[in-house]
């Protein structure tokens, strides 16, 4: 994989669960086509937090990745999410999608209550890359298994096959430090730093992040592509205006049932994202009204 392929607006897709708990293949394929052909996104991610990847079986992950790659037809890179709690389980999932043509794996640190030490975390990501043969993106999101910028840069520098960090947890300071430290380490040309700070994509792009993988991209892909383009082209008055629109939407969808609220935003714009997988609650009427108002959609 050429690391430059990983850039720009990469929406983390919802998984369109059916009410009876299957996955709606037709709806998923339609959303892939919409994001690529209408919204003009630069990549796609599946099986992440927005896709409720923690609820997917290995077989379900393989199927949804396969559908995504088939519909993408090489037009944009596809990133497969790995959310699990052991090296063995992560390697099993990685190998299950290794033959499908994905560009990279987005791997979440273990999310159970016990945090491995720094050396063990380095081995975790390194072993997944080595045993799957796929590049690894660290998804730095788990509060009790949070990786500070010096450790992230150490892993990027020393772990072969670990090529990027998706910086989340609303931490702009960590994002800024990562961008600074990869330059000081002399690895800025072979790694990518992606923003998942949904509320602050505009300053993320201004600071030099190479793109974003964040729930707001799925809720409003066209606005996010427009924001990316405006920043890259130096049209900052337009970018600031887009930032304010996106911030209002983020304030409306940001909640423990975020994937459900992303689906509500999709539905209000004529796209089908299915239902959340229990026990996640659906969007409440009050939440939907806030989302409708943020989108400027009248009843």
C-alpha positions in Angstrom: 0.0 0.0 0.0 1.2 3.5 -0.8 0.6 5.5 2.4 -0.5 8.5 0.4 -3.7 6.6 -0.4 -4.8 7.1 3.2 -5.9 10.7 3.2 -8.9 13.1 3.3 -12.4 12.2 4.3 -12.8 8.5 5.2 -16.3 8.0 6.7 -16.6 5.2 9.3 -19.7 3.5 8.0 -22.6 2.4 10.2 -23.5 -1.3 10.0 -27.2 -1.5 8.7 -28.6 -4.0 11.2 -32.1 -5.3 10.6 -34.7 -5.2 13.4 -34.4 -9.0 13.5 -30.6 -8.6 13.9 -29.3 -9.6 10.5 -27.4 -7.1 8.3 -29.0 -5.5 5.3 -26.6 -6.1 2.5 -28.5 -4.1 -0.1 -28.6 -1.0 2.2 -24.9 -1.3 2.9 -23.9 -1.6 -0.8 -26.2 1.4 -1.6 -24.5 3.5 1.1 -21.0 2.6 -0.3 -22.1 3.7 -3.7 -23.6 7.0 -2.4 -20.5 7.9 -0.4 -18.1 7.3 -3.3 -20.2 8.5 -6.2 -22.3 11.3 -4.7 -20.4 12.5 -1.6 -16.9 12.0 -3.3 -15.2 10.7 -0.2 -11.6 9.7 -0.2 -11.9 6.3 1.5 -14.2 4.1 3.6 -13.9 2.5 7.0 -16.0 -0.4 8.2 -16.3 -2.3 11.5 -15.2 0.6 13.7 -17.0 2.3 16.6 -19.6 3.9 14.4 -20.1 0.6 12.8 -20.5 -1.1 16.2 -17.6 -3.3 15.4 -17.4 -4.5 18.9 -20.8 -6.3 18.3 -19.7 -8.0 15.0 -18.7 -11.7 14.7 -15.7 -12.5 12.6 -17.9 -13.8 9.9 -20.1 -10.7 9.9 -17.0 -8.5 9.7 -15.7 -10.5 6.7 -19.0 -10.2 4.9 -19.4 -6.5 5.4 -15.8 -5.8 4.4 -16.3 -8.0 1.3 -19.4 -6.1 0.3 -17.6 -2.8 0.7 -14.5 -3.7 -1.3 -16.7 -5.2 -4.1 -18.8 -2.0 -4.4 -15.7 0.3 -4.0 -14.1 -1.4 -7.0 -10.7 0.1 -6.3 -12.0 3.7 -6.5 -11.1 4.4 -2.8 -9.2 2.5 -0.2 -11.2 0.4 2.3 -10.1 0.2 6.0 -11.3 -2.7 8.1 -11.9 -2.2 11.9 -10.6 -4.6 14.5 -12.1 -4.2 18.0 -11.3 -7.1 20.3 -9.5 -7.9 23.5 -6.5 -10.2 22.7 -3.8 -10.6 20.2 -5.0 -14.0 19.1 -8.6 -12.7 18.5 -7.3 -9.6 16.6 -5.1 -11.7 14.4 -8.0 -14.1 13.7 -10.1 -11.2 12.5 -7.3 -9.6 10.6 -6.6 -12.9 8.7 -10.3 -13.2 8.0 -10.2 -10.1 5.9 -6.6 -10.3 4.6 -7.6 -11.7 1.2 -10.3 -9.2 0.4 -8.2 -6.3 -0.8 -8.4 -3.9 2.2 -5.8 -1.1 2.3 -5.3 -1.3 6.1 -6.6 -2.4 9.5 -7.9 0.1 12.0 -7.0 -1.6 15.3 -8.4 -0.5 18.7 -6.3 -1.2 21.8 -7.8 -3.8 24.1 -10.8 -2.3 25.7 -11.4 -4.5 28.8 -10.3 -3.0 32.1 -6.7 -4.2 32.2 -4.2 -2.0 30.4 -1.1 -3.8 29.0 2.2 -2.0 29.6 3.8 0.0 26.8 6.1 -2.8 25.6 3.1 -5.2 25.4 1.1 -2.6 23.4 3.9 -2.3 20.9 4.0 -6.1 20.5 0.2 -6.2 20.1 0.1 -3.8 17.1 3.4 -5.2 15.6 2.2 -8.8 15.8 -1.1 -8.0 14.1 0.7 -6.4 11.2 3.2 -9.1 10.9 0.8 -12.1 11.1 -1.8 -10.5 8.8 0.5 -9.0 6.3 -1.7 -5.8 6.4 -0.8 -2.2 7.4 -2.1 -1.2 10.8 -3.7 2.1 11.9 -3.8 2.5 15.7 -7.3 3.8 16.8 -6.4 5.7 19.9 -9.7 6.0 21.6 -10.0 3.7 24.7 -9.8 5.9 27.9 -8.3 3.3 30.2 -5.9 2.0 27.5 -4.9 5.5 26.1 -1.6 5.8 24.3 0.2 9.0 24.8 2.0 10.7 21.9 5.6 9.5 22.8 4.4 5.9 22.9 2.5 6.3 19.6 5.6 7.7 17.9 7.7 4.9 19.3 5.3 2.3 17.9 5.2 4.1 14.5 9.0 4.3 14.4 9.8 0.7 15.7 6.9 -1.5 14.7 7.1 -2.6 11.1 3.7 -2.4 9.4 2.2 0.1 11.8 1.6 3.1 9.5 -0.9 5.5 11.1 -2.7 6.8 14.1 -6.3 7.7 14.3 -6.4 10.2 17.2 -9.7 10.4 19.1 -10.8 11.0 22.6 -11.4 14.8 21.8 -7.7 15.3 22.4 -6.5 18.1 20.1 -3.3 18.5 22.1 -2.4 14.9 21.4 -3.1 15.4 17.7 -0.9 18.5 17.6 1.9 16.7 19.6 1.7 13.7 17.2 2.1 15.9 14.2 5.1 17.7 15.8 6.8 14.5 17.1 6.6 12.5 13.8 8.6 15.4 12.2 11.1 15.4 15.0 11.5 11.6 14.7 12.0 11.9 10.9 9.1 9.6 10.0 6.6 12.1 8.7 6.9 10.9 5.1 6.0 7.3 5.9 3.1 7.6 8.4 -0.3 9.2 8.6 -2.0 11.1 11.5 -5.8 11.1 11.1 -8.2 13.1 13.2 -11.2 11.6 15.0 -11.8 14.9 16.9 -15.3 15.4 15.4 -15.9 18.8 16.8 -12.6 20.2 15.6 -11.9 18.9 12.1 -11.2 22.4 10.8 -8.3 23.1 13.2 -7.2 19.4 12.7 -6.8 20.0 9.0 -5.2 23.4 9.6 -2.6 21.7 11.8 -1.7 19.3 9.0 -3.6 16.1 9.8 -3.6 13.9 6.8 -7.4 13.3 6.9 -10.1 12.1 9.2 -12.0 9.0 10.2 -14.8 10.3 12.4 -18.6 9.7 12.9 -19.5 13.3 11.8 -18.2 12.3 8.3 -20.9 9.7 8.0 -23.6 12.0 9.3 -22.7 14.8 6.9 -20.2 13.5 4.2 -20.7 16.3 1.7 -20.1 19.0 4.2 -17.0 17.3 5.4 -15.6 16.9 1.9 -16.3 20.6 1.3 -14.5 21.4 4.5 -11.4 19.4 3.5 -11.4 21.0 0.1 -11.7 24.5 1.5 -8.8 24.0 3.9 -6.6 22.4 1.3 -7.3 25.3 -1.1 -6.9 28.1 1.5 -10.5 29.2 1.5 -10.7 29.8 5.3 -13.8 32.0 5.5 -15.7 29.1 3.8 -14.0 26.5 6.0 -15.0 28.4 9.2 -18.6 28.6 8.1 -18.6 24.9 7.4 -17.0 24.2 10.8 -19.8 26.0 12.5 -22.5 24.0 10.7 -20.7 20.7 11.5 -20.2 21.7 15.1 -23.9 22.3 15.6 -24.6 18.8 14.1 -21.9 17.2 16.3 -23.5 18.8 19.4 -26.8 17.2 18.4 -25.5 13.7 17.8 -22.8 13.4 20.5 -24.2 10.9 23.0 -23.6 7.4 24.3 -25.8 6.2 21.4 -23.8 8.0 18.8 -24.1 5.3 16.1 -27.9 5.4 16.5 -27.8 9.2 16.1 -25.6 9.0 13.0 -28.3 6.7 11.5 -30.9 9.3 12.4 -29.0 12.0 10.6 -28.6 9.7 7.6 -32.4 8.8 7.6 -33.3 12.5 7.8 -31.3 13.0 4.6 -32.8 10.1 2.8 -30.2 7.4 3.5 -30.9 4.0 5.1 -28.6 2.9 7.9 -30.7 0.3 9.6 -31.1 0.1 13.4 -28.6 -0.1 16.2 -27.8 -3.5 17.6 -29.2 -4.1 21.1 -28.6 -3.0 23.8 -27.8 0.3 22.2 -31.0 2.5 22.3 -32.4 4.1 19.2 -32.4 7.8 18.8 -35.0 9.4 21.1 -37.6 11.9 19.7 -35.8 14.7 21.5 -32.5 13.7 20.0 -34.0 13.5 16.6 -35.5 16.9 16.9 -32.1 18.4 17.8 -30.5 16.6 14.8 -33.3 17.8 12.5 -32.7 21.4 13.6 -28.9 21.1 13.2 -29.4 19.8 9.7 -31.9 22.6 8.9 -34.6 20.1 8.0 -38.2 21.3 8.5 -40.8 18.9 9.7 
